[in-house]
Amino acid sequence: MVGNVSEMGLIWWVNGHRAGQNASHFVPPSYQFHGTMNPVLSVSYVQFQDYFTWRHNIGSGGTAARTIAGSFYMAE
């Protein structure tokens, strides 16, 4: 990596309805990325997604990107 990482901000959905988006960040690659999904009540299905970009110096250099996504079920 060359320089900072740009994070779009975690977007999340609860039971199929968009619930919010966390703040974007432009931070060093050593930053501990984190987010808050609140409120999530018992018996809820949660999906989330975030998008990151950063510069790299592989070969002639360029921009790399990564999307992360997942889901979980909040049981009682």
MMTF fields as JSON, N, C-alpha, C and O atoms, coordinates in Angstrom:
{
  "mmtfVersion": "1.0.0",
  "mmtfProducer": "UNKNOWN",
  "numBonds": 303,
  "numAtoms": 304,
  "numGroups": 76,
  "numChains": 1,
  "numModels": 1,
  "chainsPerModel": [1],
  "groupsPerChain": [76],
  "chainIdList": ["A"],
  "bondAtomList": [4, 2, 8, 6, 12, 10, 16, 14, 20, 18, 24, 22, 28, 26, 32, 30, 36, 34, 40, 38, 44, 42, 48, 46, 52, 50, 56, 54, 60, 58, 64, 62, 68, 66, 72, 70, 76, 74, 80, 78, 84, 82, 88, 86, 92, 90, 96, 94, 100, 98, 104, 102, 108, 106, 112, 110, 116, 114, 120, 118, 124, 122, 128, 126, 132, 130, 136, 134, 140, 138, 144, 142, 148, 146, 152, 150, 156, 154, 160, 158, 164, 162, 168, 166, 172, 170, 176, 174, 180, 178, 184, 182, 188, 186, 192, 190, 196, 194, 200, 198, 204, 202, 208, 206, 212, 210, 216, 214, 220, 218, 224, 222, 228, 226, 232, 230, 236, 234, 240, 238, 244, 242, 248, 246, 252, 250, 256, 254, 260, 258, 264, 262, 268, 266, 272, 270, 276, 274, 280, 278, 284, 282, 288, 286, 292, 290, 296, 294, 300, 298],
  "bondOrderList": [1, 1, 1, 1, 1, 1, 1, 1, 1, 1, 1, 1, 1, 1, 1, 1, 1, 1, 1, 1, 1, 1, 1, 1, 1, 1, 1, 1, 1, 1, 1, 1, 1, 1, 1, 1, 1, 1, 1, 1, 1, 1, 1, 1, 1, 1, 1, 1, 1, 1, 1, 1, 1, 1, 1, 1, 1, 1, 1, 1, 1, 1, 1, 1, 1, 1, 1, 1, 1, 1, 1, 1, 1, 1, 1],
  "groupList": [{"groupName": "MET", "atomNameList": ["N", "CA", "C", "O"], "elementList": ["N", "C", "C", "O"], "formalChargeList": [0, 0, 0, 0], "bondAtomList": [1, 0, 2, 1, 3, 2], "bondOrderList": [1, 1, 2], "singleLetterCode": "M", "chemCompType": "L-PEPTIDE LINKING"}, {"groupName": "VAL", "atomNameList": ["N", "CA", "C", "O"], "elementList": ["N", "C", "C", "O"], "formalChargeList": [0, 0, 0, 0], "bondAtomList": [1, 0, 2, 1, 3, 2], "bondOrderList": [1, 1, 2], "singleLetterCode": "V", "chemCompType": "L-PEPTIDE LINKING"}, {"groupName": "GLY", "atomNameList": ["N", "CA", "C", "O"], "elementList": ["N", "C", "C", "O"], "formalChargeList": [0, 0, 0, 0], "bondAtomList": [1, 0, 2, 1, 3, 2], "bondOrderList": [1, 1, 2], "singleLetterCode": "G", "chemCompType": "PEPTIDE LINKING"}, {"groupName": "ASN", "atomNameList": ["N", "CA", "C", "O"], "elementList": ["N", "C", "C", "O"], "formalChargeList": [0, 0, 0, 0], "bondAtomList": [1, 0, 2, 1, 3, 2], "bondOrderList": [1, 1, 2], "singleLetterCode": "N", "chemCompType": "L-PEPTIDE LINKING"}, {"groupName": "SER", "atomNameList": ["N", "CA", "C", "O"], "elementList": ["N", "C", "C", "O"], "formalChargeList": [0, 0, 0, 0], "bondAtomList": [1, 0, 2, 1, 3, 2], "bondOrderList": [1, 1, 2], "singleLetterCode": "S", "chemCompType": "L-PEPTIDE LINKING"}, {"groupName": "GLU", "atomNameList": ["N", "CA", "C", "O"], "elementList": ["N", "C", "C", "O"], "formalChargeList": [0, 0, 0, 0], "bondAtomList": [1, 0, 2, 1, 3, 2], "bondOrderList": [1, 1, 2], "singleLetterCode": "E", "chemCompType": "L-PEPTIDE LINKING"}, {"groupName": "LEU", "atomNameList": ["N", "CA", "C", "O"], "elementList": ["N", "C", "C", "O"], "formalChargeList": [0, 0, 0, 0], "bondAtomList": [1, 0, 2, 1, 3, 2], "bondOrderList": [1, 1, 2], "singleLetterCode": "L", "chemCompType": "L-PEPTIDE LINKING"}, {"groupName": "ILE", "atomNameList": ["N", "CA", "C", "O"], "elementList": ["N", "C", "C", "O"], "formalChargeList": [0, 0, 0, 0], "bondAtomList": [1, 0, 2, 1, 3, 2], "bondOrderList": [1, 1, 2], "singleLetterCode": "I", "chemCompType": "L-PEPTIDE LINKING"}, {"groupName": "TRP", "atomNameList": ["N", "CA", "C", "O"], "elementList": ["N", "C", "C", "O"], "formalChargeList": [0, 0, 0, 0], "bondAtomList": [1, 0, 2, 1, 3, 2], "bondOrderList": [1, 1, 2], "singleLetterCode": "W", "chemCompType": "L-PEPTIDE LINKING"}, {"groupName": "HIS", "atomNameList": ["N", "CA", "C", "O"], "elementList": ["N", "C", "C", "O"], "formalChargeList": [0, 0, 0, 0], "bondAtomList": [1, 0, 2, 1, 3, 2], "bondOrderList": [1, 1, 2], "singleLetterCode": "H", "chemCompType": "L-PEPTIDE LINKING"}, {"groupName": "ARG", "atomNameList": ["N", "CA", "C", "O"], "elementList": ["N", "C", "C", "O"], "formalChargeList": [0, 0, 0, 0], "bondAtomList": [1, 0, 2, 1, 3, 2], "bondOrderList": [1, 1, 2], "singleLetterCode": "R", "chemCompType": "L-PEPTIDE LINKING"}, {"groupName": "ALA", "atomNameList": ["N", "CA", "C", "O"], "elementList": ["N", "C", "C", "O"], "formalChargeList": [0, 0, 0, 0], "bondAtomList": [1, 0, 2, 1, 3, 2], "bondOrderList": [1, 1, 2], "singleLetterCode": "A", "chemCompType": "L-PEPTIDE LINKING"}, {"groupName": "GLN", "atomNameList": ["N", "CA", "C", "O"], "elementList": ["N", "C", "C", "O"], "formalChargeList": [0, 0, 0, 0], "bondAtomList": [1, 0, 2, 1, 3, 2], "bondOrderList": [1, 1, 2], "singleLetterCode": "Q", "chemCompType": "L-PEPTIDE LINKING"}, {"groupName": "PHE", "atomNameList": ["N", "CA", "C", "O"], "elementList": ["N", "C", "C", "O"], "formalChargeList": [0, 0, 0, 0], "bondAtomList": [1, 0, 2, 1, 3, 2], "bondOrderList": [1, 1, 2], "singleLetterCode": "F", "chemCompType": "L-PEPTIDE LINKING"}, {"groupName": "PRO", "atomNameList": ["N", "CA", "C", "O"], "elementList": ["N", "C", "C", "O"], "formalChargeList": [0, 0, 0, 0], "bondAtomList": [1, 0, 2, 1, 3, 2], "bondOrderList": [1, 1, 2], "singleLetterCode": "P", "chemCompType": "L-PEPTIDE LINKING"}, {"groupName": "TYR", "atomNameList": ["N", "CA", "C", "O"], "elementList": ["N", "C", "C", "O"], "formalChargeList": [0, 0, 0, 0], "bondAtomList": [1, 0, 2, 1, 3, 2], "bondOrderList": [1, 1, 2], "singleLetterCode": "Y", "chemCompType": "L-PEPTIDE LINKING"}, {"groupName": "THR", "atomNameList": ["N", "CA", "C", "O"], "elementList": ["N", "C", "C", "O"], "formalChargeList": [0, 0, 0, 0], "bondAtomList": [1, 0, 2, 1, 3, 2], "bondOrderList": [1, 1, 2], "singleLetterCode": "T", "chemCompType": "L-PEPTIDE LINKING"}, {"groupName": "ASP", "atomNameList": ["N", "CA", "C", "O"], "elementList": ["N", "C", "C", "O"], "formalChargeList": [0, 0, 0, 0], "bondAtomList": [1, 0, 2, 1, 3, 2], "bondOrderList": [1, 1, 2], "singleLetterCode": "D", "chemCompType": "L-PEPTIDE LINKING"}],
  "groupTypeList": [0, 1, 2, 3, 1, 4, 5, 0, 2, 6, 7, 8, 8, 1, 3, 2, 9, 10, 11, 2, 12, 3, 11, 4, 9, 13, 1, 14, 14, 4, 15, 12, 13, 9, 2, 16, 0, 3, 14, 1, 6, 4, 1, 4, 15, 1, 12, 13, 12, 17, 15, 13, 16, 8, 10, 9, 3, 7, 2, 4, 2, 2, 16, 11, 11, 10, 16, 7, 11, 2, 4, 13, 15, 0, 11, 5],
  "groupIdList": [1, 2, 3, 4, 5, 6, 7, 8, 9, 10, 11, 12, 13, 14, 15, 16, 17, 18, 19, 20, 21, 22, 23, 24, 25, 26, 27, 28, 29, 30, 31, 32, 33, 34, 35, 36, 37, 38, 39, 40, 41, 42, 43, 44, 45, 46, 47, 48, 49, 50, 51, 52, 53, 54, 55, 56, 57, 58, 59, 60, 61, 62, 63, 64, 65, 66, 67, 68, 69, 70, 71, 72, 73, 74, 75, 76],
  "secStructList": [7, 3, 3, 3, 3, 3, 3, 7, 7, 7, 3, 3, 3, 3, 6, 6, 3, 3, 3, 3, 3, 7, 7, 7, 3, 3, 3, 7, 6, 6, 1, 7, 7, 7, 7, 7, 7, 7, 7, 7, 7, 1, 1, 3, 3, 3, 3, 3, 3, 3, 3, 3, 3, 3, 3, 3, 7, 1, 6, 6, 7, 3, 3, 3, 3, 3, 3, 3, 3, 3, 3, 3, 3, 3, 7, 7],
  "xCoordList": [0.832, 0.0, 0.871, 1.965, 0.36, 1.036, 0.041, -0.946, 0.29, -0.614, -1.796, -1.763, -2.843, -4.001, -5.023, -4.98, -5.938, -7.046, -8.315, -8.558, -9.114, -10.4, -11.501, -11.65, -12.274, -13.395, -14.695, -14.865, -15.608, -16.89, -17.741, -18.417, -17.72, -18.567, -19.541, -20.287, -19.534, -20.346, -21.83, -22.394, -22.456, -23.903, -24.502, -23.936, -25.651, -26.251, -27.765, -28.398, -28.325, -29.758, -30.22, -29.494, -31.424, -32.03, -33.348, -34.228, -33.467, -34.67, -35.055, -36.235, -34.041, -34.278, -34.479, -34.656, -34.456, -34.649, -33.341, -32.704, -32.946, -31.7, -31.808, -32.774, -30.8, -30.834, -29.859, -29.995, -28.882, -27.951, -26.639, -26.407, -25.778, -24.43, -23.498, -23.782, -22.382, -21.368, -20.565, -20.622, -19.836, -19.039, -17.922, -17.382, -17.592, -16.451, -15.16, -15.157, -14.065, -12.752, -11.707, -11.842, -10.674, -9.484, -8.323, -7.908, -7.792, -6.895, -5.704, -5.725, -4.658, -3.519, -3.949, -4.942, -3.222, -3.597, -3.538, -4.126, -2.852, -2.777, -4.016, -4.138, -4.929, -6.137, -6.993, -7.132, -7.561, -8.471, -9.873, -10.573, -10.285, -11.614, -12.664, -12.503, -13.742, -14.801, -16.103, -16.099, -17.176, -18.459, -19.475, -19.262, -20.573, -21.645, -22.944, -23.293, -23.641, -24.959, -25.929, -26.005, -26.664, -27.499, -28.758, -28.645, -29.942, -30.221, -30.452, -30.929, -30.106, -30.454, -31.115, -30.475, -32.383, -33.139, -33.002, -32.585, -33.354, -33.344, -34.225, -35.174, -33.908, -34.626, -34.604, -35.644, -33.396, -33.207, -32.141, -31.169, -32.342, -31.375, -30.659, -31.302, -29.349, -28.555, -27.612, -26.939, -27.576, -26.629, -25.797, -26.285, -24.548, -23.681, -22.731, -22.451, -22.234, -21.318, -20.496, -20.987, -19.244, -18.368, -17.421, -17.228, -16.84, -15.994, -14.743, -14.834, -13.573, -12.287, -11.486, -11.54, -10.747, -9.803, -8.49, -8.47, -7.38, -6.063, -5.113, -5.351, -4.052, -3.009, -2.033, -1.803, -1.467, -0.451, 0.722, 0.602, 1.839, 3.024, 3.473, 4.665, 2.547, 2.851, 3.002, 2.144, 4.07, 4.333, 4.445, 5.254, 3.633, 3.672, 2.764, 2.606, 2.169, 1.306, -0.124, -0.426, -0.991, -2.398, -3.268, -2.798, -4.541, -5.514, -6.118, -6.499, -6.204, -6.835, -8.149, -8.317, -9.067, -10.367, -10.798, -10.469, -11.537, -12.048, -13.424, -13.605, -14.393, -15.708, -15.791, -15.437, -16.255, -16.523, -18.026, -18.681, -18.555, -19.986, -20.217, -19.419, -21.305, -21.651, -23.035, -23.748, -23.396, -24.699, -24.639, -23.76, -25.588, -25.716, -27.151, -27.902, -27.514, -28.845, -28.684, -27.909, -29.407, -29.352, -30.481, -31.647, -30.12, -31.108, -31.435, -30.803, -32.417, -32.8, -31.755, -31.899],
  "yCoordList": [-1.188, 0.0, 1.242, 1.266, 2.25, 3.532, 4.576, 4.869, 5.123, 6.146, 5.57, 4.436, 6.381, 6.048, 5.185, 5.032, 4.631, 3.827, 4.672, 5.335, 4.641, 5.336, 4.307, 3.375, 4.48, 3.589, 4.331, 5.461, 3.713, 4.349, 4.557, 5.579, 3.624, 3.65, 2.487, 2.341, 1.673, 0.461, 0.782, 1.582, 0.143, 0.239, -1.054, -2.131, -0.95, -2.161, -2.145, -1.091, -3.351, -3.572, -4.509, -5.427, -4.285, -5.178, -5.678, -4.89, -6.99, -7.632, -7.035, -6.827, -6.761, -6.282, -4.785, -4.303, -4.034, -2.585, -1.878, -2.199, -0.923, -0.198, 0.492, 1.204, 0.267, 0.77, 1.919, 2.649, 2.091, 3.195, 2.999, 1.989, 4.002, 3.961, 4.644, 5.74, 3.988, 4.575, 5.63, 5.7, 6.428, 7.504, 6.941, 5.868, 7.677, 7.299, 7.664, 8.487, 7.031, 7.288, 7.402, 6.785, 8.186, 8.247, 8.166, 9.177, 6.958, 6.676, 5.812, 5.223, 5.737, 4.871, 3.401, 3.03, 2.56, 1.148, 0.396, -0.679, 0.927, 0.278, 0.557, 0.004, 1.404, 1.757, 0.517, -0.336, 0.411, -0.692, -0.302, 0.432, -0.791, -0.466, -1.104, -2.237, -0.369, -0.827, -0.132, 0.789, -0.564, 0.065, -0.267, -1.157, 0.449, 0.23, -0.006, 0.746, -1.042, -1.331, -1.341, -2.313, -0.25, -0.093, 0.685, 1.713, 0.247, -0.948, -2.174, -2.073, -3.313, -4.594, -5.418, -5.795, -5.689, -6.43, -7.925, -8.367, -8.704, -10.163, -10.582, -9.884, -11.715, -12.304, -11.342, -11.014, -10.899, -10.012, -10.591, -11.2, -10.391, -10.788, -9.52, -8.585, -9.481, -8.289, -8.582, -9.613, -7.66, -7.716, -6.437, -5.391, -6.516, -5.336, -5.374, -6.431, -4.176, -4.053, -2.789, -1.772, -2.863, -1.689, -1.78, -2.858, -0.664, -0.581, 0.221, 1.307, -0.313, 0.299, 0.495, -0.348, 1.59, 1.8, 2.32, 2.98, 2.009, 2.48, 2.411, 1.672, 3.171, 3.169, 2.036, 1.689, 1.467, 0.431, 0.722, 1.48, 0.103, 0.288, -1.024, -1.218, -1.913, -3.16, -2.841, -2.183, -3.297, -2.989, -1.482, -0.826, -0.94, 0.514, 1.287, 2.5, 0.597, 1.256, 1.384, 1.102, 1.805, 1.965, 2.029, 2.302, 1.773, 1.798, 0.413, -0.223, -0.047, -1.327, -1.047, 0.004, -1.984, -1.84, -3.177, -4.234, -3.121, -4.336, -4.033, -3.038, -4.886, -4.827, -5.954, -7.095, -5.639, -6.683, -6.698, -5.657, -7.866, -8.001, -9.257, -10.194, -9.263, -10.424, -10.293, -9.319, -11.29, -11.278, -12.132, -12.978, -11.891, -12.722, -12.664, -11.748, -13.645, -13.711, -13.482, -14.179, -12.515, -12.21, -12.984, -12.596, -14.077, -14.925, -14.379, -13.438, -14.977, -14.55, -14.963, -14.693],
  "zCoordList": [0.0, 0.0, 0.0, 0.563, -0.635, -0.673, -0.171, -0.846, 0.983, 1.502, 2.26, 2.738, 2.357, 3.173, 2.438, 1.217, 3.218, 2.717, 2.808, 3.816, 1.753, 1.746, 1.956, 1.165, 3.031, 3.341, 3.081, 3.538, 2.357, 2.045, 3.294, 3.411, 4.212, 5.408, 5.352, 4.383, 6.375, 6.426, 6.255, 7.002, 5.255, 5.058, 5.598, 5.409, 6.273, 6.82, 6.709, 6.652, 6.679, 6.537, 7.638, 8.017, 8.156, 9.146, 8.565, 8.219, 8.464, 7.917, 6.566, 6.284, 5.731, 4.379, 4.229, 3.11, 5.325, 5.268, 5.615, 6.618, 4.789, 5.062, 6.415, 6.695, 7.245, 8.618, 8.853, 9.835, 7.97, 8.177, 7.461, 6.796, 7.615, 7.066, 8.046, 8.53, 8.336, 9.211, 8.453, 7.226, 9.176, 8.584, 7.715, 7.987, 6.676, 5.831, 6.563, 7.478, 6.138, 6.732, 5.627, 4.57, 5.872, 5.036, 6.004, 6.57, 6.196, 7.312, 6.879, 5.799, 7.729, 7.427, 7.366, 7.992, 6.624, 6.517, 7.847, 7.964, 8.834, 10.148, 11.013, 12.106, 10.537, 11.29, 11.555, 10.677, 12.742, 13.072, 12.616, 13.314, 11.443, 10.927, 11.813, 12.267, 12.056, 12.942, 12.548, 11.732, 13.111, 12.822, 13.891, 14.714, 13.872, 14.827, 14.07, 13.16, 14.453, 13.891, 15.065, 15.816, 15.21, 16.385, 16.008, 15.34, 16.401, 17.2, 16.324, 15.193, 16.866, 16.263, 17.357, 18.34, 17.179, 18.182, 17.962, 16.892, 18.977, 18.849, 17.686, 17.329, 17.103, 15.979, 14.787, 14.217, 14.427, 13.28, 12.351, 12.799, 11.062, 10.053, 9.592, 9.116, 9.729, 9.43, 8.262, 8.234, 7.303, 6.193, 6.231, 6.658, 5.787, 5.792, 4.611, 4.047, 4.245, 3.109, 3.269, 3.76, 2.851, 2.867, 1.669, 1.108, 1.284, 0.091, 0.427, 0.999, 0.073, 0.377, -0.906, -1.802, -1.004, -2.101, -1.525, -0.485, -2.225, -1.814, -2.998, -3.953, -2.933, -3.957, -3.66, -2.502, -4.71, -4.537, -5.478, -6.441, -5.168, -6.002, -6.643, -6.879, -6.922, -7.617, -9.1, -9.688, -9.689, -11.1, -11.288, -10.632, -12.184, -12.421, -11.465, -11.607, -10.497, -9.515, -9.998, -11.158, -9.115, -9.47, -8.237, -7.132, -8.444, -7.353, -7.193, -8.176, -5.962, -5.638, -4.921, -4.302, -5.007, -4.347, -3.77, -4.308, -2.672, -2.032, -1.466, -0.765, -1.766, -1.142, -0.127, -0.427, 1.066, 2.058, 2.297, 2.26, 2.536, 2.785, 3.607, 3.573, 4.335, 5.126, 5.708, 5.465, 6.478, 7.128, 8.389, 8.549, 9.269, 10.472, 10.963, 10.63, 11.751, 12.349, 13.842, 14.497, 14.386, 15.819, 16.491, 16.417, 17.145, 17.81, 19.2, 19.679, 19.822, 21.181, 22.179, 23.372]
}
